[in-house]
Each structure stands twice: as structure tokens, then as C-alpha cells.
Amino acid sequence: MNIDPSIVLGAIVLLLILVVAGISFYLFNRLEEIKQLKAANEKFIRSFNDLDEQARLIVKTDLELNKAQEELEKRLQGLNTLQKFSRELSKTLDAKEVFQKINPAMLTDLGFSRGIVLSYDEHKALRPRMNIGFPDDRLVNIISQINRDEHFKTALKDGHTFSSINSSKQTKEKIIQLFATEHFILTPIPAQNNMDGMLFVGNRYTSPAVTEGDEELISILANQIGQSLENTQLFEQVFRSSQMLESKVKERTKELESALEKVKLISKQKSEFISSVSHELRTPLTSIKGYASILIAGKIGEVPPAVKERLAKINTHSDNLVKMINDLLDIARIESGRAEMKYLAQSIKPLIDNIADLLTPQLKDRDLNLQVDLPDNLPDVCIDRNHVERIFINLVGNALKFTPAKGTITIAAQPNSDTDTITFSIADTGIGIPEDDLEKLFEEFYRVDNEINQSVKGTGLGLSLVKQITEAHGGNVWVTSKVGTGTTFFFTLPTSMEAATKSSAKKET
């Protein structure tokens, strides 16, 4: 059987087509799988790269955290060291001890093996105060070169800090060469208006580099040293001032003691002089008064009225002179402690009633009203009656003289239980006393310049005697007044024998 070649050829072609189609389909599917695998592979690579980047970031962050933690621990250790150093500094006010407390152990705790402290002396010259790790010859060379470098000193005076991480290359090389130290910090020690010196710390080449935290710690250290040095200077100044003041106080005290002794001597001489003169005056005055009385009485012969009038004036003036002499003698005796005080506990009311009766005629003549305002439960006073009577007589008599007609004089009292005293007051509605005269009222022979004193003669001793008698009883006397309104005198007297005897003993010493 003959087969048509065209049919065979067609079959072969069809078969080939089918094979090619199958292969193409297979290859197409494989290409799709390859594309998918490639896409997956690229995604995996990207994921791997992302993970690698994250791992690197984690490692970097971990390293940075470790470094930061180390720096933080180092700073905490440094702050703890500075705190201990500050506590030690607070215990001393000696500049030498301040520098002695900067020791190798403290520098090691701060992370340094070398250190120098230089400060200015009283001649403004740099002097080494602390040296750790530097030979003496190099230290001399360091000071010499710093003194020659004005630019360097000026920068330090302006508060500039040099370190191996912030200095220019030229400055860094200069400092490294000068101090033979690779890692360093050089900072001024501040003073109030300038700088007190400088602090250098550093490490050799094999040590870690300094950090900004190190700069901060060393700046704090320099400030602590500066503050401590300033405190020691202030203490020394205060101590010297105190010694000078103490010396001046002692000197002044000696001068005052000497002056007081002179015043006491003069006062004693004055009292003795007054006493002597007063006694000498008494005899002739007694004679004058006696002869005047004889002449007035006409025992020698009839005396004309004009002569009798003048003799009466002599008699009156003699009485005034006798009173003045008696007052002077009493003041002199009390001032010198020779006046005998007989303290007895007694009621003050009978004494005041007696004085009121005594002065009643004068009160009526001047048309004045006397009021006595004493509490019912007023305690007894411990006084020398005769002397205290003179206080009331002088003060009431003073009020009589300066109070116009229809006026009122009031005697009052107020007990003071806390001081065992009674405060008495004698008030009037008189002309009053100017404020400028109040402080001088109790001075001997002082009289206020007014119309009444110009027309009425007086000795100016009455109030001085009141002051002496009151103080002899351990009391005080004072006055308040207003011109045109009136005056009130106050004085205190003791209510116990203990208070009276204490005051007497105090007066005698």
C-alpha cells in the first residue's frame, strides 16, 4: 500500500507542531515559575538586607547605649567624688589644707593620673600648690612658659577652658608639648572678680580621650577650689578684722576705764568740795541770820521800817541759801554713798496725807486743787521716810509753782507686782515744759527758761535731789510734758526690803 508522502509529511508537521506547542507551554510555565521565584528571591534579599540593616542599627545602638552608660557611670562616679571633696572642703578654712585634699586617689576617681594646681600669691606670681605626676624641673618650666605667654594667660583670665577635644590644633600641640600629656583639661580657678589660678589634669597617650563630661566635672572641681580659697580669704580677713576690733575694744575699754576713774575721782572731789564749802558757808549764814533776827526783833534798838524791810529780805535770802546748802550736802552725800538710808516697810498714804496738810496753805493761796488717787490695796513701800518726803515735797512744790489758778495737781500710784515696785505720778495742769528741756531737767542747777523762772528765784537743785534719792532707793524717775497742757513726773519705789537693800548696795559700789 502506497502512502501518500504529503500525508506523512503533514502528520510529521502536525506532530512537530504539537511537540513544539507542548514544549512552548512547558517553557512558558517554567518561565512564570522562574519569574515568581525571582520575585520571591528579590523579596527575600530585600528582607534580608532590611534585617541586616536593623541588626547593624541594633548593634550600633547597643554600642552607643553601652558607651552612654559607661559615660553616665563615669560621671556619677565623678560627681560622687566631687561631693566627697566638697564635704571635705567644708571642714577647713586653711588654704594649704584645701590643696592637700586634692590627692592621687581623687584624680584617679575622676579618671586622670596627672594634675597641677597653680595659684597667684600676694605678689601676683604663679606658685605651685599641688603637683601629681610631674617632675620638679618640668613644673618649673611649665610655670615659666605660662608666665611668658600673655595670650594664654589672658584666655584663662577670660574663663576659657582648654581641652584635648575642643582646642585648636596649634594650641593642642603647644599644651601637649608643654605638659607631655596627650589627653588634658586646663581650666581657670575662678575668683570673685578675676581668677585665682589654674587647674590642669591629664593622662598619657594610652589612656582614653577626655569627654565633654570630663570637662564639666573638672570645671566643677575648679569652681569648688576657687570658692574654698575665697572662703579662706574671707575668713582670714574676718579673723584679722576681729583681732583688730578686739584690740581696739580692749584699748578703748582701758581708755574708758581710765576716763571713768577720772570721772569718779572728779565726782568725789566735787562732792568733797561741795560738802566742805557747804559746811564753811553754814557758820557765817547762821551768824547773818541770827544778827538779822536780833535786829528785826529790836533787841539792840529801834530799827526804822526801811531797814526792817531790808533785814527781812536778808533773812529770806539766808533761808534760801541754807536750803540750797542743805540740798547740795544731801546730793553730795548720796552721790558719794555716805548718806545713811534707814529703810522701813510702811504705808505711803500717811506720808502723802502729811505732805498734803503741809502744803494746804500754799494750795489755797494759789487757788489750786490737790487730788490724791491711791488704790485701796496699795502695798507698803520699803523706804527712808525723811528722804522720800523730800521727793514728794519737791515735785508737788514744783507743780505749785508752774500751775495757774484753778488748776489741778494729782498724786497717783500703780503697783508693779512683777518688779516689786510702785510707780508714783505727780501730774499738773500747768504751763508744761518744752521737749528740748526734758532731758536736762534732772541736771544740777538746770532751770527751764520761762517767765515764771525768770520772776521766781530758785537753785535748780530740787529735781536733781529727787533723782538722787529715787536712785538711792533703786528706782527710776522720768517726766512727760506738753507745752500748755501740763507735766507729769513719774518715779518708782521698792515694796520689799530685799529690793531696797540691793539697790543700796549697788549704789555704794
Steps between C-alpha positions, in 0.01 A plus 500: 500500500635817392476791757477839373822685594304819548291334763807369678658840476189664636486256785862566581442876486196465723697291742777753499248775558355311791846434643600865456172611653553266795855613546391865471228449754745329732758774452239769554396339826862467603566867419205603716633287781846652451351851510314416817812344651705801396245738652495292815879494502520878458246544779704265718817692420329827587370349823845368578655839430239667724572252776872553456452879521286463808758269656772752426283779649432288807869429542585867449229608743619242751855627468385857540287405801793316654719802434238736644457274801874492553512879467207534742662266752825690461320832555310366801824375648659839431207686659518273801871574527435875474228475764743333742761760411251779566417355843870486582548859385215616725700378801796729446568871475874457435621548140781245543253232609283576194785403267603202712157344453563473121682165506583228242206283612254782429650562153481126427131501593454785254685302232836679497853411605665843492408834651635844583346789691660841457381810686607861534674618817478846657753624241284377209755228414396142412597247762454119493252388768446139394708273270419141413705320234734781386875526572607822671712618207208462259272682746744794507506503119117489483463801731769692312336447162152584627634826647653589162188421297273804552244376246469173690462674838247747360286217362500331842416827674205536265373164625598289196556127556746309282469128438628241254156482334416871459833675445640600165771281354771757573390555861458128556851428377640779719333363812595139421861605455497713817338243729610181317139380528286385207155533657452809717269765648635841605250731671520821706426503873248784523515776759241768579613750237786321326667161524690353792711258297463202269437125517653246260413128482601248236593148393777346294460375143359152575204631702153572359432847364327755718132576449270799544386340824861504622522870414186567701627307805836675498331839465290415807817397685671829406196696622503310829869579550442866412206527739696334781799730445267800505344372824843461660593855394174638636548307824853632533378855436218459753742344751749783457223758522371326811846508657543866410153578634571304817826688542327833443220403739756409768687823438178700503382317812821592678453860392139495620601337829766765544250773411244345738754499781574864428126578497457316829795689645366832372152413631646408835704820509190697398296340777775561754538858380125564517483339843795703625377829354146436625624441853714812480200705380268377771680678784500852349144451373387401849666814636346719230156353561544533877610864487219582256246342736642695798483828307145431375388420855638839615713347773784738424284801435211629299542424130344725236236334275720530189787325677261239642378426146854447379583286801198282416637453150838404649321246717304359202809472281687341786225237525530438123878465530462257792254294296738497203791400723294219655402376152862510385612311809230236449589456131869472585433244774274286280740514202793394717297229676543669839130572547353262758175345374272347762268275301177411676185333365213747538182626341546790263154651564582669837811654345300644208221622735762678710646671193150603388436661840837670488435654157132582551565870576697545179234314301229729635707813436542400135141369468619149396334163552704201628365153421639179648412182310642196681366142461346347812727193486823693443787301659745650748819656373846437641649850524686758702206720594688828545665479158186387317303789656741734322418330166129576542560850642733596215277361224173636641672832575626507141144440375370780730741747346411429136121437523270802455197568723206256479744229393528146636791299640447121517701246700441142380658157543506170313656179648732289282482143629756368251776735624400545868464875449235771495489766233394839637397793283454869576311673221409865459300711255772762480688674220693189397867455405650521148624165367860626463516566876367162621834315483680773700241541777681278752841662453635703791424876482301461177190719473257524209505842337142628545321802646431337836863399558612848398281659768532232771850423625609138545813286533434240230589226751153369591455260208863387519443409866180313403703295250774420754254390771294291255808321364629446854178298551571302181228685310477709185358844432376641170272771369248561223370841404324703237523877482171662601348174628700395804779280633512158667795373704531124558722316748518149645559380857565143627239294685739246652798525732699278263453742210588797721819347644613381156458849363689644796790258453509573128511875570790462744710304247 
